[in-house]
């Protein structure tokens, strides 16, 4: 059996109810449940009133929060070591490279030493790059 349909409220009545809800501090859902109003009817009324250019206050669910910097909690400082490890792990051997069927624009700089071309990206490991250049220099002597 269906419930009897409630009397239709005027726009002025809905506007008053919405104002009361939004100023109550409760969520829309809680306020509607306490006042026997279907949440869907409430939001439909909000939508209709906004379309007719009524100034509807925001829901209390959309509060802004501020960070309390005056609280007594203390932040702890933790020292971290950012110096590189003097004994880096061995670098795994490079996978066998096959020529790419497209242009390679992944590198930032290209170094050419005699018949050797070295393409380096910004994300290259500085230690590895240093070792490679050192190795190439010793081969030239």
N, C-alpha and C positions, 0 to 999 in steps of 0.2 A: 504494500500500500504506500502511495507517495504522500509526502508531507504537503499540507496546504501551502500554496504560494503566499509569501509574505507581501504585505502592501508595498507598493513601489514608493521609494523615497524621492523627494525632490532634490534638485542639485544643491539647493541651500542646506537641506538636511544632511546630505552626504558631505558637503563642505564642512559643516560643523562637526560631524563625526570624525572626519579625517583630521581636523585640527585638534580635536580632543585626543585622538589616538597618538598623533605625532608628538604632542606635548606631554604625554603620560610617562614617557621614559621606558615604556614596555615595547617589545617587538610588535610589529603589526599583527603577527599571528596570535600572540598571547592576548593582545588587547581584543582582537576579534572574537577569540574563544570566550573571553570573560563577558563579552557583550552580546553573545549569540548571533554574531554576524559571520556569514561565510567569507572566508579569506578571498575567494575568487570574486565575489560581489564587491568586496572592498577595493581590490585592485582594479576591477573594471570601472568603478566610480572614480578612482584616482586618474585613470587613463582618460575617461570622458571629460573630467574637469580640466585636466591639462590641455586637452584639445581645444577646450573653450577658453583657453588662456587664463585660467585661474592660477594663482600663485600657491602651489602646494608645498608645504615644508617637506624636507627629506625625512625618510624613515629613521627611527632611532637606531636601526641596525647599521646605519652608515655613519657611525661616529668617527671623528678623527681622534687620533691618539698622539699624545706628546710624550717624549722621553724625559723622564724625571732625572735630571743630572744632579739634583741636590740630595739624593738618597745616601744613606750611610754605607751602602755596599762599596767595597773597595776593589778596584781592578788590580789584578796581579800582573806584574811584568815578568816575562820569561825570556831568558837569554837563549838565542839560538846561534849555532855556529854556521856561518855562511861561507867559510873558506872551503875551497875545493879539497877533496880527498887527495893526499899526496900519492896514494897508490890506487889509481883508478882501476876498475875491473878491465880485464882484457876485452878488446873490441872483437866481436865475432867476425869471421871472414865475410867479406862482401858477397852477396849473391851474384851469380853470373848474370851480367847485364846483357840484355838483347836490345837492339836498336828500336827506338820508339817510332811508330808510324806517323807521328805528329810532331809539331814544334815543341821543344821543351822550354817553357818560360818559367819554370819553377825556381830557377836560381836567381840570386841577387847580384852576384859578381862572378866573373870568369877570369881566372888566372892562366896565362900561357907562359910556359917555360920550355924553350926549345920545341920539341915535338910533343909535349905533354900539355893537355888542356884540363884545367880543374875548375868545375862549376860549383859554386858554394851558395847555399841559401842562408837566410838569417837564422834559421833554427839549427845550423850546423854546430856540433860540439867543438868549442874552441880548442880544447886539448887535442882532440883528434886532428883538427886542421893544423895545429902546430906540429904534430908528429909527422903528418904527411909532407908538409913543406920542408921540414928538417930532412926527411928521407930523400926528397927530390933534390935538395941541395947537395947531399953527400954523393948522389949518383952522378952529378955533373963534374965533380972534382976528379 
